[in-house]
Structure formats: C-alpha cells, structure tokens
Amino acid sequence: MTANRLVTLSLGLLLAAPLAADEFTDVAMGLCEKVKSCAMKQIATEELTPEVRQMMEPMLENMCANMQANIGEVPTGHELYEPALSCMRSMEQLSCERMQDPDSMRTPECDKYQDLVKKHGGES
C-alpha cells in the first residue's frame, strides 16, 4: 500500500463524523501524527523519484494542520464522541505495518464506532 493510500484511509476515518473538543482534537492530532510518521517511513522505503518525494513530503507535513482546520464541533456528551475517541486511540496503538493494511487496520473500537455512525444515518 502506498503512503498516499495510508493517509487517505486514515483521514477518512478522522473526518467521517465531524466531532471536536479539546480532548477530541488532541486525540485526532495524535493519530494524525502517527499516520504522518508511518507514511514518511513508507516513503523512505519506496523507490520514488526525487520529484515525487518533494511533492509528497510537504503534503504530509501539512496534513495534520489541514485536518484540524476541517474538524467541526459536537458536544462532549454526544453519543458518538466517546466511541470516536476510542477508535482513534485504538488506531494510534497500531504498528505502521498494520496501518498499511486496511484489513489489519480495523479495531473492535472502530467497528463499534462505524456501527454507531451507520445507526445515526451517517457514513463511515
């Protein structure tokens, strides 16, 4: 899996349901930093042209700031708030290798979160 696909999959989860508060933002940023770190490691191992590396590295460097600017707000007591936090925390604990495989990237906490999002009529 390419670093670009890893970033896309992870950001899709982070932005699936726009929730935010200080704790949520902190957890989301922690996961984003982990994804960025894993993507940078992946880029380092791939045989990419210098031009492609130069294009991808700034995108990864700015990824978390851009994500933070796009998160909406929901009260901490919202039904999806804690499950989203649990999902992100569980993903942050994954190894880079597991994050690169969409099937291995799934965690029980994220499955629960996705089920709740679907129940609320959203998409995950």
Secondary structure, 3 states (H helix, E strand, C coil): CCHHHHHHHHHHHHCCCCCCCHHHHHHHHHHHHHHHHHHHHHHHHCCCCHHHHHHHHHHHHHHHHHHHHHCCCCCCCCCCHHHHHHHHHHHHCCCHHHHCCCCCCCCHHHHHHHHHHHHCCCCC
